[in-house]
Amino acid sequence: MVAAVDTGPLIDLQGLEVRYGKRVALDQLTATVPGGSIGLLGPNGAGKSTLIKTLLGLIPIHGGRAKLLGRDVQREARVLRRSIGYMPEREAAFPGMTGFQATWYAGRLSGLPDADARRRAHEVLLFAGLEEERYRDVGTYSTGMRQRVKLAQALVHDPDLIFLDEPTNGLDPQGRSEMLALIGTLTRDRGIHVVLSTHLLKDVEEVCDAVVVVNGGRIVRNERIEELTRAFADARWIQLDGDMQAFVAALGERGLEVIERKGAHCEVRLRVEGETAPGFEAAAATGSVVRALRPVRLSLEEALIDVLGGEAA
């Protein structure tokens, strides 16, 4: 494993531009992304795959610069690749190879000596849950097993950072849960940075701390999930026992805005963040009782729809 040259951001983009002919695929991307577990999100054609391939050094940069782990992805591409793992969406093993051979071969391609590649192949296949199946032909593997061997291939050279492209694609609920558990241990227990590109937002919510949202070749959000999903810092969800219509009118008299109303529930925008007394005053004035009160939060899907104007990831 090659150590990063500094402890700066995981990803550092400054005016990054990538074109396919005359079409601009990545348009002046500038962002610094801290380490940890990052979800890469955006609608189809937004530029997610182009960004990953650019960071992997597979696509030339036409303007600006990009750094990973403190290293320039163009000038230091060869040494940088020793610190990066990549689990592609498509199959990554030749027919006829066993799980062990496919993982060993990935290690050799990453620059490991033969003995080290063999040792590491056994270690990561054990981690991926394929110890008993490592000498079987990958062509006989189930979808879940093929996903696991791809993960092992991406980890065999002990990277500092791993890119995962749709790692739970095609898995049943149990297989998905097991794969996410493996991914969760990478950052939490092994100190490996993770960039997860997927259309399954629940996967991101389960294993990621932050998200980078790409749309139209631009980064439109780069923040922690808890910040993105906080809809209104000055809003509260209220469950009422009483006359909702009279309660809403009483709220209006006190300068509070009702965002949404449904049955015995409503969302209220407060005049001042944290000031909930007017809501209780309105309830008391109408002979009602507040049964529940909590901050308003969005799901990740709702937050992305809000950010992308109707286009989910």
Secondary structure by P-SEA (a helix, b strand, c coil): ccccccccccbbbcbbbbbcccccccccccccccccbbbbbbcccccaaaaaaaaacccccccccccccccccccaaaaaaaabbbbcccccccccccaaaaaaaaaaaacccaaaaaaaaaaaaaaaccccccccccccccaaaaaaaaaaaaccccccbbbbccccccccaaaaaaaaaaaaaccccccbbbbbbcccaaaaaacccbbbbbccccccccccccccccccccbbbbbbcccaaaaaaaaaaacccccccccccbbbbbcccccaaaaaaaaaaacccccbbbbbbbcaaaaaaaaaccccc
